[in-house]
């Protein structure tokens, strides 16, 4: 087992097959590469729901 910290989806797909996503010290998502699609991985890497809320707020401006 290794711990690999990155914000690069491509690098993470090359290295890992199981993922745990943290934001502010809390687990916001986890799963295998088969369970987590590209869009979901990007969303979780960007901070999870908080980033989705921010993107929606910005789109409304």
Beta strands, then each sheet from edge to edge (+ up, - down):
strand 1: 18-23
strand 2: 26-32
sheet 1: 1+ 2-
end
